[in-house]
Amino acid sequence: MARNNKDGDASSPEKKQGRLSQIRDVYRISKQADPAIGWFMLLAFLVVFGVLLIVGFVVKLPWIFGIFGVLFGILAATIIMSRRAERAAYSQIEGQAGAAGAALTSIRRGWYTDREPVAADVARPGDINSAAMVYRALGRPGVVLVGEGPTGRVQKLLAAEKKRVERVAPGVPVTTLRVGSGDNEVPLPKLASKVQRLKPQITKDEMAMVNKRLKALGGMRAPLPPGVDPTRARMDRRALRGK
């Protein structure tokens, strides 16, 4: 028993060190894309600490509220780091081929997602930047098809893919979205939250059945240029989650 307690005590500092190391990594990576992140964190800390300290003086408990100010100030700074780290993570992949797939795979619970596109169309051979691609996600809201690339070709791909899905899963809601900054498009940083906010329409059992049917559809119908990796956009997950 003594040995077990000793081992448990030894592991605790290691876990704390691991968390601190993760925080440092997130800050370092985020600072490369967002040099002002440190100033925003400091501002958040000072504002929260200052407000609580003033309240402490008003109620004549400055020491107690000062301690709370430090704790909540650190929490506020951490939240700011997490939000700006998420923004920095998206800025690193925005505009890259496969960015929509990378954003979709950041959705974890309750969804089936795949980084690889289910349909693609390349206007000029060898030019991945001209590619229109469609990605698919499945959750309780039904099937969500997300297109990225030139609007005209993306719309055609989305319409064709929607018909394919409706043939194998009749009655299941199919939502189509386009990633971009134009009208009727979803900005990449808001894609995951947009998908997750869709209203549930099917049960978990129905979702599992639909997933099996979608797998039977196979992969992409139109190949991308040889040697091109449509999944090369890589999102730093620790930065995205602020962990």
Contacts in CASP RR format, 6 or more apart in sequence:
PFRMAT RR
TARGET T0000
AUTHOR 0000-0000-0000
METHOD contacts of the structure
MODEL  1
MARNNKDGDASSPEKKQGRLSQIRDVYRISKQADPAIGWFMLLAFLVVFG
VLLIVGFVVKLPWIFGIFGVLFGILAATIIMSRRAERAAYSQIEGQAGAA
GAALTSIRRGWYTDREPVAADVARPGDINSAAMVYRALGRPGVVLVGEGP
TGRVQKLLAAEKKRVERVAPGVPVTTLRVGSGDNEVPLPKLASKVQRLKP
QITKDEMAMVNKRLKALGGMRAPLPPGVDPTRARMDRRALRGK
22 238 0 8 1.000
22 243 0 8 1.000
23 78 0 8 1.000
23 81 0 8 1.000
25 238 0 8 1.000
26 81 0 8 1.000
26 82 0 8 1.000
26 85 0 8 1.000
26 238 0 8 1.000
26 239 0 8 1.000
26 242 0 8 1.000
26 243 0 8 1.000
27 37 0 8 1.000
27 38 0 8 1.000
27 81 0 8 1.000
27 85 0 8 1.000
29 85 0 8 1.000
29 88 0 8 1.000
29 236 0 8 1.000
29 238 0 8 1.000
29 239 0 8 1.000
30 37 0 8 1.000
30 81 0 8 1.000
30 84 0 8 1.000
30 85 0 8 1.000
30 88 0 8 1.000
30 89 0 8 1.000
30 239 0 8 1.000
31 37 0 8 1.000
31 38 0 8 1.000
32 88 0 8 1.000
33 88 0 8 1.000
33 89 0 8 1.000
33 91 0 8 1.000
33 92 0 8 1.000
34 84 0 8 1.000
34 85 0 8 1.000
34 87 0 8 1.000
34 88 0 8 1.000
34 91 0 8 1.000
37 80 0 8 1.000
37 81 0 8 1.000
37 84 0 8 1.000
37 85 0 8 1.000
37 88 0 8 1.000
38 81 0 8 1.000
40 80 0 8 1.000
40 84 0 8 1.000
41 77 0 8 1.000
41 78 0 8 1.000
41 80 0 8 1.000
41 81 0 8 1.000
42 77 0 8 1.000
44 73 0 8 1.000
44 76 0 8 1.000
44 77 0 8 1.000
44 79 0 8 1.000
44 80 0 8 1.000
45 73 0 8 1.000
45 74 0 8 1.000
45 76 0 8 1.000
45 77 0 8 1.000
47 76 0 8 1.000
48 69 0 8 1.000
48 72 0 8 1.000
48 73 0 8 1.000
48 75 0 8 1.000
48 76 0 8 1.000
49 66 0 8 1.000
49 69 0 8 1.000
49 70 0 8 1.000
49 72 0 8 1.000
49 73 0 8 1.000
50 69 0 8 1.000
52 65 0 8 1.000
52 66 0 8 1.000
52 68 0 8 1.000
52 69 0 8 1.000
52 72 0 8 1.000
53 62 0 8 1.000
53 65 0 8 1.000
53 66 0 8 1.000
53 69 0 8 1.000
55 65 0 8 1.000
56 62 0 8 1.000
56 64 0 8 1.000
56 65 0 8 1.000
56 66 0 8 1.000
57 65 0 8 1.000
59 65 0 8 1.000
81 242 0 8 1.000
82 241 0 8 1.000
82 242 0 8 1.000
85 239 0 8 1.000
85 240 0 8 1.000
85 242 0 8 1.000
86 189 0 8 1.000
86 239 0 8 1.000
86 240 0 8 1.000
86 241 0 8 1.000
86 242 0 8 1.000
87 189 0 8 1.000
88 239 0 8 1.000
89 235 0 8 1.000
89 236 0 8 1.000
89 239 0 8 1.000
89 240 0 8 1.000
90 103 0 8 1.000
90 188 0 8 1.000
90 189 0 8 1.000
90 235 0 8 1.000
90 240 0 8 1.000
92 235 0 8 1.000
92 236 0 8 1.000
93 99 0 8 1.000
93 102 0 8 1.000
93 103 0 8 1.000
93 188 0 8 1.000
93 233 0 8 1.000
93 234 0 8 1.000
93 235 0 8 1.000
94 188 0 8 1.000
94 189 0 8 1.000
95 188 0 8 1.000
96 232 0 8 1.000
96 233 0 8 1.000
97 128 0 8 1.000
97 129 0 8 1.000
97 131 0 8 1.000
97 133 0 8 1.000
97 148 0 8 1.000
97 228 0 8 1.000
97 230 0 8 1.000
97 232 0 8 1.000
97 233 0 8 1.000
98 115 0 8 1.000
98 117 0 8 1.000
98 133 0 8 1.000
98 135 0 8 1.000
98 148 0 8 1.000
98 230 0 8 1.000
98 231 0 8 1.000
98 232 0 8 1.000
98 233 0 8 1.000
99 148 0 8 1.000
99 179 0 8 1.000
99 188 0 8 1.000
99 233 0 8 1.000
100 133 0 8 1.000
100 135 0 8 1.000
100 146 0 8 1.000
100 147 0 8 1.000
100 148 0 8 1.000
100 179 0 8 1.000
100 188 0 8 1.000
100 191 0 8 1.000
101 113 0 8 1.000
101 114 0 8 1.000
101 115 0 8 1.000
101 117 0 8 1.000
101 135 0 8 1.000
101 146 0 8 1.000
101 231 0 8 1.000
101 233 0 8 1.000
102 115 0 8 1.000
102 231 0 8 1.000
102 233 0 8 1.000
102 234 0 8 1.000
102 235 0 8 1.000
103 179 0 8 1.000
103 188 0 8 1.000
103 189 0 8 1.000
103 191 0 8 1.000
103 192 0 8 1.000
103 235 0 8 1.000
104 113 0 8 1.000
104 114 0 8 1.000
104 115 0 8 1.000
104 135 0 8 1.000
104 137 0 8 1.000
104 146 0 8 1.000
104 191 0 8 1.000
104 192 0 8 1.000
104 195 0 8 1.000
105 113 0 8 1.000
105 114 0 8 1.000
105 115 0 8 1.000
105 235 0 8 1.000
106 192 0 8 1.000
106 235 0 8 1.000
106 237 0 8 1.000
106 240 0 8 1.000
107 113 0 8 1.000
107 137 0 8 1.000
107 192 0 8 1.000
107 195 0 8 1.000
107 196 0 8 1.000
110 139 0 8 1.000
110 140 0 8 1.000
111 137 0 8 1.000
111 138 0 8 1.000
111 139 0 8 1.000
111 195 0 8 1.000
111 196 0 8 1.000
112 137 0 8 1.000
112 138 0 8 1.000
112 139 0 8 1.000
112 207 0 8 1.000
112 211 0 8 1.000
112 214 0 8 1.000
113 135 0 8 1.000
113 136 0 8 1.000
113 137 0 8 1.000
113 138 0 8 1.000
114 135 0 8 1.000
114 136 0 8 1.000
115 135 0 8 1.000
115 231 0 8 1.000
116 135 0 8 1.000
116 219 0 8 1.000
116 220 0 8 1.000
116 230 0 8 1.000
116 231 0 8 1.000
117 133 0 8 1.000
117 134 0 8 1.000
117 135 0 8 1.000
117 220 0 8 1.000
117 230 0 8 1.000
118 134 0 8 1.000
118 135 0 8 1.000
118 136 0 8 1.000
118 145 0 8 1.000
118 161 0 8 1.000
118 217 0 8 1.000
118 219 0 8 1.000
118 220 0 8 1.000
118 221 0 8 1.000
119 133 0 8 1.000
119 134 0 8 1.000
119 157 0 8 1.000
119 160 0 8 1.000
119 161 0 8 1.000
119 220 0 8 1.000
119 221 0 8 1.000
119 222 0 8 1.000
120 131 0 8 1.000
120 132 0 8 1.000
120 133 0 8 1.000
120 134 0 8 1.000
120 157 0 8 1.000
120 220 0 8 1.000
120 222 0 8 1.000
120 223 0 8 1.000
120 224 0 8 1.000
120 230 0 8 1.000
121 131 0 8 1.000
121 132 0 8 1.000
121 133 0 8 1.000
121 153 0 8 1.000
121 156 0 8 1.000
121 157 0 8 1.000
121 222 0 8 1.000
122 128 0 8 1.000
122 130 0 8 1.000
122 131 0 8 1.000
122 132 0 8 1.000
122 222 0 8 1.000
122 224 0 8 1.000
122 225 0 8 1.000
123 130 0 8 1.000
123 131 0 8 1.000
123 132 0 8 1.000
123 150 0 8 1.000
123 153 0 8 1.000
124 130 0 8 1.000
125 225 0 8 1.000
126 225 0 8 1.000
126 228 0 8 1.000
127 225 0 8 1.000
128 224 0 8 1.000
128 225 0 8 1.000
128 228 0 8 1.000
128 230 0 8 1.000
130 150 0 8 1.000
131 149 0 8 1.000
131 224 0 8 1.000
131 230 0 8 1.000
132 147 0 8 1.000
132 148 0 8 1.000
132 149 0 8 1.000
132 150 0 8 1.000
132 152 0 8 1.000
132 153 0 8 1.000
132 154 0 8 1.000
132 156 0 8 1.000
132 157 0 8 1.000
133 147 0 8 1.000
133 148 0 8 1.000
133 149 0 8 1.000
133 154 0 8 1.000
133 157 0 8 1.000
133 230 0 8 1.000
134 145 0 8 1.000
134 146 0 8 1.000
134 147 0 8 1.000
134 154 0 8 1.000
134 157 0 8 1.000
134 158 0 8 1.000
134 161 0 8 1.000
135 145 0 8 1.000
135 146 0 8 1.000
135 147 0 8 1.000
135 148 0 8 1.000
136 143 0 8 1.000
136 144 0 8 1.000
136 145 0 8 1.000
136 146 0 8 1.000
136 161 0 8 1.000
136 165 0 8 1.000
136 214 0 8 1.000
137 143 0 8 1.000
137 144 0 8 1.000
137 146 0 8 1.000
137 195 0 8 1.000
138 144 0 8 1.000
138 207 0 8 1.000
138 210 0 8 1.000
138 211 0 8 1.000
138 214 0 8 1.000
139 202 0 8 1.000
139 207 0 8 1.000
140 200 0 8 1.000
140 201 0 8 1.000
140 202 0 8 1.000
140 203 0 8 1.000
140 204 0 8 1.000
140 207 0 8 1.000
141 173 0 8 1.000
141 175 0 8 1.000
141 195 0 8 1.000
141 198 0 8 1.000
141 199 0 8 1.000
141 200 0 8 1.000
141 201 0 8 1.000
141 202 0 8 1.000
142 172 0 8 1.000
142 173 0 8 1.000
142 174 0 8 1.000
142 175 0 8 1.000
142 198 0 8 1.000
142 201 0 8 1.000
142 202 0 8 1.000
142 207 0 8 1.000
142 210 0 8 1.000
143 165 0 8 1.000
143 169 0 8 1.000
143 172 0 8 1.000
143 173 0 8 1.000
143 174 0 8 1.000
143 175 0 8 1.000
143 210 0 8 1.000
143 214 0 8 1.000
144 174 0 8 1.000
144 175 0 8 1.000
144 176 0 8 1.000
144 177 0 8 1.000
144 195 0 8 1.000
144 198 0 8 1.000
145 158 0 8 1.000
145 161 0 8 1.000
145 162 0 8 1.000
145 165 0 8 1.000
145 174 0 8 1.000
145 175 0 8 1.000
145 176 0 8 1.000
145 177 0 8 1.000
146 176 0 8 1.000
146 177 0 8 1.000
146 178 0 8 1.000
146 179 0 8 1.000
146 191 0 8 1.000
146 195 0 8 1.000
147 154 0 8 1.000
147 157 0 8 1.000
147 158 0 8 1.000
147 176 0 8 1.000
147 177 0 8 1.000
147 178 0 8 1.000
147 179 0 8 1.000
148 154 0 8 1.000
148 178 0 8 1.000
148 179 0 8 1.000
148 180 0 8 1.000
149 179 0 8 1.000
151 178 0 8 1.000
154 178 0 8 1.000
155 178 0 8 1.000
158 176 0 8 1.000
158 178 0 8 1.000
159 176 0 8 1.000
162 174 0 8 1.000
162 176 0 8 1.000
164 217 0 8 1.000
165 172 0 8 1.000
165 174 0 8 1.000
165 214 0 8 1.000
165 217 0 8 1.000
166 172 0 8 1.000
166 174 0 8 1.000
168 213 0 8 1.000
168 214 0 8 1.000
168 216 0 8 1.000
168 217 0 8 1.000
169 210 0 8 1.000
169 213 0 8 1.000
169 214 0 8 1.000
172 201 0 8 1.000
172 202 0 8 1.000
172 206 0 8 1.000
172 210 0 8 1.000
173 201 0 8 1.000
173 202 0 8 1.000
175 198 0 8 1.000
177 186 0 8 1.000
177 191 0 8 1.000
177 194 0 8 1.000
177 195 0 8 1.000
178 184 0 8 1.000
178 185 0 8 1.000
178 186 0 8 1.000
179 185 0 8 1.000
179 186 0 8 1.000
179 187 0 8 1.000
179 188 0 8 1.000
179 191 0 8 1.000
180 186 0 8 1.000
180 187 0 8 1.000
180 188 0 8 1.000
181 187 0 8 1.000
186 194 0 8 1.000
202 210 0 8 1.000
224 230 0 8 1.000
END
